[in-house]
Amino acid sequence: MFSLAILTILIVLSILRVARPGSANMPGAVIYDARMPLLARMRMHAAVSVTIVLAAVLMTVLWDLPWWGLLLAVGAVAGMIALPIRYTLTTVGIRCGWTPFRRWTEFAGVSRAPGGARLQGVAGVKDMRIWLSGSLGDDEFVALLRRMIKGAYKGKNLLVEYPPRPAVESPGNRAAASKVARTAI
């Protein structure tokens, strides 16, 4: 049953890539809350999933892993890919899934990478991978990331409302209704 312990450790370590214990509160106002698409989650977990399933097959054939251990591995991989992950962008930083919050000032820039983008860390800080699905909205998301990093260094990541609310009392039913959008500048 040593192989079942190894398989369990592999599964837990792969889940800890997106779900780590930490603080639930994030500083700053939430600007953008995006769900990671299924294709992006599949890209994110591809190498880990192949490793887990291949290890389970080898341990079933060559070692003492029971046949249901292979089913456990396939089910864990399917559950890991089906787990919804969100990118939460605030005026102060970013969080992917349930990982620790990272501030915009920890990053020097954004570059495109296979399967998405990479937030390049400043000296001594680890990079952060942003997984994207390859859809049309990816370029806008990368542009938003660039703008947030650039704005953090200029001190301009403020949440403003557009159009701004008037300082005087509302005119009531006489005024045309306008939709207020929250954007970051």
Secondary structure as GFF3:
##gff-version 3
##sequence-region A 1 185
A	DSSP	alpha_helix	2	15	.	.	.	ID=ss1
A	DSSP	beta_strand	30	35	.	.	.	ID=ss2
A	DSSP	alpha_helix	38	62	.	.	.	ID=ss3
A	DSSP	alpha_helix	67	82	.	.	.	ID=ss4
A	DSSP	beta_strand	86	90	.	.	.	ID=ss5
A	DSSP	beta_strand	93	96	.	.	.	ID=ss6
A	DSSP	beta_strand	102	103	.	.	.	ID=ss7
A	DSSP	three_ten_helix	104	106	.	.	.	ID=ss8
A	DSSP	beta_strand	107	113	.	.	.	ID=ss9
A	DSSP	beta_strand	116	121	.	.	.	ID=ss10
A	DSSP	beta_strand	128	131	.	.	.	ID=ss11
A	DSSP	alpha_helix	138	154	.	.	.	ID=ss12
A	DSSP	beta_strand	159	162	.	.	.	ID=ss13
A	DSSP	three_ten_helix	172	174	.	.	.	ID=ss14
A	DSSP	beta_strand	181	184	.	.	.	ID=ss15
###
